[in-house]
Amino acid sequence: MKKKILLGFLLIAIVITCGIIYLNKVFLPDKIKAILISRIEGQTGQPVRIASLKFSIFKGLLINDLRVGKTEDPLLTVKQGSCVILIQPFLKKQIIIPNLHLDSAEIYLKRKADRTFNFSELFTAEKETPRKEDFHLIVSRISVKNSTVNFRDEGVSPPQLKKVANLDLGVFLSLPARIEFNFKGDLSQAAMARISGAGVYDFMAQAFRGKVNITGLAPDEHAAYYSDSGFAFPSGQADLGVEISFENNLFKCDLDLEARQLSFNKGSLSGKTNSRLLGVISYDPQQDLWGYQGNVQVEEMSISGIEYLGTLSRIKGKVLFDANSLTAERLSADCFGIPCDLGVKLENFNDPDLRIEAVSNLDLAAAKKILAENFDFNLPFNLRGKGLLMAVIKTRPLSGELPVINGTLNLISAEAEAQGGKYALQEINGPVEFSLDQLKWRDLAFIFSGLAYKSSGVLTNFASPGIQIDLSSRDLSLRGIMAVKDGKIRISSCAGNYLESEFKGEGEIDLNDPEGLIAAITAQANISLQDLKAASPDLRQRLQKINPIGKAHLDLELEGPINDFKAWQVEAGLSAVRISLYGMNAENFLLDYRQRDGIIDIPLAHFALYGGSLDLNAKMNLLSENPPYLVDANIQGVQIEKLKMDTTAKDKDISGVVRAQAKINGFWKGPASRLTGSGQIFITDGKLWQLNLFQGLGSLLFTSDFNNIVFSEAFCGYTIQDNSIYTNNLKMKSNLADLFGELKIDFDGVLDARLDVQVSDQAPLSGTFRDVTTAILGQARRFGVIKIDGTLAQPKYKFETSVMDIIQGVRDTFLNRQ
């Protein structure tokens, strides 16, 4: 029994061996090989070469060195393939290969200049109808391992050569209806990219659907496919997911592109991004028409090359795009290093038209630096504080045209300080509108030197600014036109009102000196002198006693640092029809004021006073630590009866004509005791007895009415020293009595006087000691000395008789009588 079994197996082995030998030597090389070549050529329309066919009991049919296509331009070459052939169908003259394995295949794909693919010929070639006695070849599945796809694209310039290595491909055939495939491999480039995909092609409908995923794609190595857009991507990587469809002669591609450190440029524009793009690309080959749309989620991006914007960095947000535009309603970015929110609209990629809307909480100190470094506009003052910036920028970056920039800066509690820190505007609040060459502001509120102001105006031409400004406060109204160039403000006109005063002027202010502002000004003003007291607290205190009243006209030429009065160079003239100083009224006032090299020189000051005049000149040395001054005054023809009307003595019966001279030396600071001087006083036809000083004196000298006694002349030379005015040669002459002696009045009004009295013969007798003495003497003589102390307001008198004169008078009287 065992021998029969062994004999059976042996016979089977012999049959199989003979069958294999027959297949390999006769059937496969001759019959099957010809059938395969014929059927593949009939299906593809391409020449086919098979080096040999063999059968392996383990692998099935082995195909060696398969080539589809022309020798010089093949579609497919396979080093070795294998498949299993179904036996039963074979006996029915059907060759069915469930799975064809191809190892180390090379697939040659080509896109021609007319943008058709070489593999499309496989499905459009005219099919050969098999003869009835021929075998039918059916391949259900093709598996490709460790293979390569070589892609040549002649539809771009220059032609591109791409390669996919380590390809594993599975193709499922349902001829002639459809073909399905999937694959994975490595896309050859400087840094290898991984590629995978799947798809299906419907032969009958000529429709294709598929998807491709590429990780680690280097866009710079595929520039030919986007070069027409003008964009370049010189560095960075991307992961690409593509879903492709082609039907009804329309190509459509859904993209999912994630960029990592991807740099880009177009013309003068450049940047880098980490972002993800979701988009749709469509292409109509008949019209050669491309379409794009989608969005980009930007994780981080920087863009430079937009004129006047510098570099936009740290850009984040969502961007929508289509074939000709790009839109982002809200992006965050840093512009010139300042965080802001952006809205972007870019149209026409070939000649971009860009619109940017920006909103930012602005640091004003940083904004000043930006204006200087990027717009060549150096603000002549320092800025501090915050502002809300809203700007619109329109530009065509590739045109070379200047951008159009408009916006508003809302200042919030800002501060502007002139260089050197001497002058500052505080609490600045309000909107400032701006463009590339203009600033406009309306009702901008601020505080200067403790006073609230409002301003409106226009500043044009940042390179060499021109300014029109209106300025107002509770007391001030000002209008000015000026220009700024080379750090200097040129004031072509300036006019306004301060309280009841009016002024206008022109000039130049130099802002380059770090020590302060240097001014050269010519001005005219009609000044209400009462307004001077409101100008500043310091000036108000100094003018309190002077109490200036009236209106004066000023002509002024001034040069020097505004904050250093001593260094001013001044030529000024002041005139007034009527003014009042210290409560005294004057008319036809003229003042010539000069200041040069620290010396104040007033060569002329003229007042028409109460029927007479006052003329004076003065000098002061400002360069001394405590400035000394000299005043030389001359009074002529002042009528006391007019003068008294502006004093507390207006109800008294006093009159006379005064002339006087005075030379006074003093110091601006320090006690009044340092004041020195000298002068003379002349009074003619003086009725002075109702003055406090003389009223008590008259009562002492005369018992009868003495108010009408007139001093025909009065004179004294005086000196000013030690906090007082002193004279030792006071002389007052009248028809009844003469007074002469010494008088001292200190600056507090304290009196110390010693007056000799000489009574004339015309003095009436009425029984007083004076009368008795006069009767004894028989003629008017010096009969006594009057001492005066107390104050000017309340003088006190003491009479001392002159004993020696009385004795001498008695003796002479008796001798004469004998």
Summary of the structure (lengths in Angstrom):
residues: 818
radius of gyration: 58.3
end to end distance: 220.6
largest distance: 220.6
contacts: 2543
relative contact order: 0.03
helix: 17%
strand: 59%
